[in-house]
Amino acid sequence: MEHYNLSYPINTVSWDGKVVTRCSDECFLPTCRTLKQLGVNELMVTGYVTVEEADFDMMEETKRLGGLLDSMGMRPAQHHGLSAMYAPQGESQDRVIEKLIRSIHYTANMNAPVLVIHPGQVDLHLSTVEEYTEYFSEQIRKYGRQEILKTCAANLDTAGEIAGKLGVKIALENVELFAADITLLRDLLDEVKSPNIGFCFDSGHAHYKSASVLNCLDILQDRLLTTHLHDNRSVFDEHMPPGFGTIPWIDIIQGLWKAGYDNTINFESGGWPGLDKETGFELAIQFWRACELLAKKN
Ligand SMILES: [Zn+2]
């Protein structure tokens, strides 16, 4: 893949941790138009989640948004949702599966080929990421790592069957515990039987949480479905455009090639800062194209 198709995020909803609210079309359409002008036809759409309530009908709204983007010759490269992966061990998993299936429908409604979710999220409404992480760790301490991963994998397999019928794949992102210990995600994906479940490589999380960003990509390369590419200085999650942090982008591109990755490159960052929207995106795209060129030469 000499030149990847590129995709950037747009904000179509906002949320405060309690309720999801719809943004007006004018919040995101200018970004869509700018990207389209620059030859980018794909977008990252975030936030049709099943964790919080919404003040609108998500099923209808995702259909409308899919139609609107389609009328502009655009589509989401991925839908970043949030949906629980397991209910506390020993309890019925039915609600988890129902929510995963609902998330798959939202994704299909928008013509997005991939739903990205965070692994290890329990079906409880906790307040912070740390609380979800602690709950997952506690379940592992109580019932064992393999038992908890088995429960998650069984739920994913059931959801994966429906996803396949709707032309959607589910990608699990390396985030928090699953970024710090990449073997956790490797073992979970090894436990999953459905071919519709795979990996979303988040370069930023790997760079500041894992021992090596390239090693993270290497370990899960056979399951790679989509990406969250963004940069940082290896200390915290800065979500900067590639080139402003310390990630070796030429090596990353060569790693993606080695993995045989030929889907869209989805950035989880915007254009270069401090510039008008068009120039900012233009420079970000030029930087990426230059890296692709250098990756080929070296
Ligand atoms: Zn991400």
Residues whose N, C-alpha, C, O or C-beta is under 5 A from the ligand:
A	BS01	ZN	D202 H228 E268
